[in-house]
């Protein structure tokens, strides 16, 4: 008799965005003539930039010639991409990263979910709240989360990020072993200053905590005082794993590529307190369970850092951040409270008149034909908020603001 992993049975019936899709599809059935504008799911709408397309076309040609053909690639990634990442994303910011510390993947979501493979099941988990659902769901699957009661998991330490604390999390109220931080933040669109991030690194150093730092949206930072990497903070390489993605930076949501930094000086512990290199464990895990990102994709990612690629990617990021500005200004004009949208492509909208998240989602859908993401789907502290993304088409963004003005003013 084959037994299942019963922790999967603890998961809620469906993923947040699956619930949204069901509600939107039900609306379409009853309102077939209405044009829906989706500002909910954070998928990009602009095509891959020419530099990336050209590089991927050339890579396809490489595979068509015996002299330049590539079969299985290195588990950790091709050196041409790893060296380019180090030079552009870290050395340029005064950060020393070795080639053996960079692991190319098929997107940050995979590694943020899989990183728990190398960590014990009895570790305690801390998350800022609201939070990207994958952090919690992957730990539920592993058996670290406990039981669900009134929207909270018993073995997860929730660290509220709310209007009251200006969305800057306090240190956890009780002991944690693994801490998830995402900045710029998904879903709130807020950031941490260098001083605020240092507080977390110092706390982790003092308490032997591992920080899982999701920096997928760092390319959208505008404020020069906001760190792009946790490794800008002294000592962070001893306590932090950093996840990066090309999905939102370079439009790779359908291409799939990102990378994870696991420093060699970062250690975990055995049950008898022996230090073990997490870099070695992750390298071994990847060699067993991951066959690497395709050569074509990695050549496309490399082109992101070419002079032409940098210019074109900047234009794409600017496009989305202009959308964010349009949305932020439009929502403020409607008399709504909004956060984010200045150093991140997300708007965190406080629902008017204390309407709960799902009810406001439905009012927005049925009365303006606009789709957002209910804040409570990101955790208990998300109740009373709605997330909107700036990844839509410009005309749709403008039309959405026009509809909201007509609805609210």
N, C-alpha and C positions, 0 to 999 in steps of 0.2 A: 504494500500500500504506500503510494507516494504522498507524503505529507507536504502541505503548502507552508509558505511563510505567512503565518497568521497575522503578522503585523500589517500586512496589506489590507486585511479586513477592517482595520481601524480607520483607514482613510475615508474621508467623506466621499460620497458616491461618485462625484466627478470633479474635475479640475475647474477652477474659477472661470476660465475663459470658455470652457465647454458649456457651462451654465449660461453664460452670456449669449453664446451662439444659439442655444436652444430658444432663448427668449426672443432674440432677434428674428430667427426663422419663423417663430409663431406669429410675430408681428407682420412679417412679409406675407404670410398666408392670408391674413385678414385685411391687409392694406397693400395690395399688389401694385398700386399706382404711385405710392409715395417713394420718394428718393431718400434713402437713408445715407447719412454722413457718419462714418465711423471714426471716432476719436478715442476709441477704447483700447484696442489691442495695439501694442507698440511695434507694429510692423512698418517698415520703411516703404515709401512710394516712389522715390527717385531711382532711376536705373543705375547700374554700375557705371563708374566713371570710365572714360575712354582709355586711360592708362592701364586700368585693371583688365578691361576687355582685350586690349592689344596683347598684354602679357599672357593672358589665358589662351588666346588664339595661337600665340607662338608656342606655348606649352603643349597644346594639342598637336601641333606640327612636330614637336620634338618626339612625341609618342608614335608618330607615323614613320620614323626613321630608325633603322637599326643602330646607327651610331649615337643617337641621342635618346633612345628609348629608356624609360624608367619603369621598373616593376615595383616590388615592395620597397617602400622608403624606410628611413630610420624611424623607429618607434617614437623617438623624442621630437622628430621633425628634421627637415633639411637644414644644414648649416647655413645655406645662403639666406634663409628667412630668419633663423635664430640670430645670426650676427647682425642682420639689418635691424631687427627689433632692439637688440641691446644698444646699438649705436644711436638709434633715433629716439627710443622711448626712455632710456635710462642714462646712458653716458652723457647725453645732452643736458640732463638735469643733475649731473654730478653724482649719480648713483652707480656703484660698481656691481654689476651682475655678471656671473660666469656663464658660459654657453651651456654647461651641464645643469644649470638651474632653470632653464627655459624649456617648457614642454608644449609643443604645438598640439592643438586639439580641434575638434569639430564644433566648437562653440563653447562659450563659458558655462552655459546651462549644464552641459554634460559633466564638466569637471566639478562644478559646485555640488552637483548631486553625487558624483562618484568618489569624491575625496574622502568620504567617510569610510570607504573600504579599508583604509590603512589605520583607522582609529578604533579603539575599543568601544564596545557597545554600551559600557556602563559610564561613559563620559557624560557629564551634565552639559546642556546646551543653553546658550544665551542668545537671544535675538532682539534687535530693536523692533519695536512694534508701532506702526504697521511694517510689514516685511514682505519681500518677494516669496511667494508660497513654496517654491522649490526647496528653500533652506529647511523649512519645517517638514514638508512632506517626505523628503529623502531621509530625514532622521526618524520619522514615523516608521518608514519601511524597514529601517535598521533596528528598530526596537528601543530607540533612545528617548522617545517622546512621552511615554507613559500612556495615560488614558485621556480622552477628550471630555471635558465637562464645561458647559456653557461657553463654548468657543475657545477654550484654552486647554493646552496639553499640560498634564500634571507635572511632568518632569522637564518642562521647558521654562526657563526664566525669561519673562517678557519685560523689556525695558521700554517704557512708553516714550514715544516722540509725539508730542501734542502741541497744540497752540499755546498751552500754558507754559511749556518750557522752551518755546520757540523752536521746537523740533530738534533740539540738541539733547541727546540722551544722557542721563545720569549713569554713573557706574552702577553695576547690578547690585540688587539688594541682598542677594545670597550667592554663594560660591558657584562659579561655572568653570568648566574645563575648556570648552570650545565656544568662541564668540563670533557671531556673524555681523559684519559691518558692510554696508553698501553705500558708497559715496562717489559722485553725486547720487542721491538716494532715489531708488525706485521703491515706492511710488511717490514720495512727497516732493521730489525735485529739489530738496534742500541739500546743503553741503556742510562740511566741517572745516573750520579754520585749522591752521597748523597747530595752534595752541590746544585746540580741542582734541585733535587727533593724537597729539603727544600725550595727553592725559590717558588715552586708551592704551597706547604702547607702553607707557610707564607702568600702568596697572597690570598689563599682561606680563611684563618682565618681573614684577614683584611677586606674581602669583602663579607663574609657570602655566599661563593660559596661551592657547593657540588662537590667533585671530584669522578668520577667513575673510579676506578683504576683497570685495567685488568692486572693481573699478571700471566696469563696462562702459560707463558714460563719461570718462575723464576727458574725452575730446571736446565735450560741450562746455567745459569750464571757461568762463570769461574773466573772472576775478583773479588777478595775478597773485593774490595772497592765499588762494586755495590750493592745497597740494594735489597733484595729479596721481601720485603714488604714495602708498604708506611707507615706502622705503626712503622717502624724503625725511622721515623722522629717525633720529639716531636710535639704534638698537632694534629697529623693526625687523631686520632680517633674522633676529633670534626668535621672533615670536609670530611672524605673519606669513601666510600664503596669499598671494595676490592673483586675481583672475582678471583677464582682459579679453576683449572681444572685438572682432571686426564687423559684427552684425550691424550695429547702429552707427558706428564710425564710418564704415565704407560700404554699407548696404549689403552685407553678406548674409542677411537673414536666410536666404535660400541657398547660398553657396556653402555656408558653414565653415567657419574658421575662427579660432581664438587661440589664446595661450595662457598658461599658468606658470607662475614663478614659485618654485619651492626651493628656498635658500638652503645651501649645504650646512649652514650653521644652525638650522632649525631642528630641534630634537623633540621627540616624544619620549615616553617612559614606559618601561615594562612594569609588571605588577610588583617586582622587587626593586623598583626605582632605578633601573639601569637605563641610561640615555641611549636612544636609538635615532639615527638620522632619518628624518621623514623623506628627505630627497631620495635616499636609497630605496625606501619602501615604495614610494610613488613610481620610481623608475621601474621597479620590479612589477608593480601592478600593471602599469601601462604596457610593458613588454608582453605580459600574459593576456590582457583583455582588450588591447587596442592595437589596431593594425596601422595606425597613422592616418593623417590627412592627405588627400590626394596631391600628387605632384602639380597638377593643373591649378588646384586651389591655392597651394602654397606659392606658386609663381604669381598668381593674382594678388595675394597678400603682400608679397615682396614689392610689387609695383605701387602699392599704397604709399610707400616711402620714397619713391622716385621724385625728382623735382616737379615733374608734371603731375604725378599722383598727389603730392602734397597740396598743390594749388587747387586741383580739382576736388579733392576731399574737403578742403577748407570751404570751398564754394557750396558743397553739399551740406556740410554742417551748418554753415551760415543760413542756408535756405530753411532748415528746420528750426533754427533758433529765431529766425524772423517770424516763422509761424508761431513760435512760443510767445514772442513779443505781441503779435497781433491778438492772440488769444488772451493773454494776460491783461492787455489794455482794454479789450472788449468786455471781458468779465468784470473788471473793476468799474467800467462805465455802467454796467448793469447793476452796480451796487452790491456785488458779491465779494466775499473774502477769498482771496487766492494766495497761494504760496508756490514757490518753485518758479520754473520758467525763465530764470535768469542765468543759471549756471548748469542747467539740465533741461532736457527736452520734455519734461513732464510738468503739468499743472495740477496742483492739489487744491481742489475747490471745496470750500465748506458749504454744505447744503443749506439753503435758506430755511428759516422758520423751524429749525431743529427737525427737519424731515429725515427719516433714516435713509441709509445709503441705497438700499434696493428700491424703496418707494420713489426716491428722487430719480434713480436710474430709469424706472418705468415711466414716470411723468415726462422725463426728457425724451425718451423714445417715442411715446405715444402722442406727445403734444408738439414736439419740434422735429422729430425724426432724426435725432442725434443720439449716437451710442457712446457712452462713457464706460468706466469701470467702477463698480461700487467699492468704496473704500474699505468696507468691512470685510471684503474678500481678501484683504491683505493682513487682517488681524483685528483683534478687539478694538485697538486704538484707532482703527480706520473708520469706525462707525461715525456717521455724520459727515463723511467726505466722499468725493468722487474724483477719480483720476482721469485726466484728459491728456492725450499725447499730441505732440507737435509734429508727428511723422506723416501727417496727411498731406494731400495735395493742397497747394496754395489757394486755388479757387474754392475748394471744399472748406478750407479753414475760414476764408472770408465769408462764405455763405453761411457757415455755422454761426458766426458771430452776428450776422444780420438776423438770422432766425431768433437768436437769443435776445437780441435787443427788442425785437417785435414782441417777444413772449413776456419779457420782464419789465420793460420800460413803459 
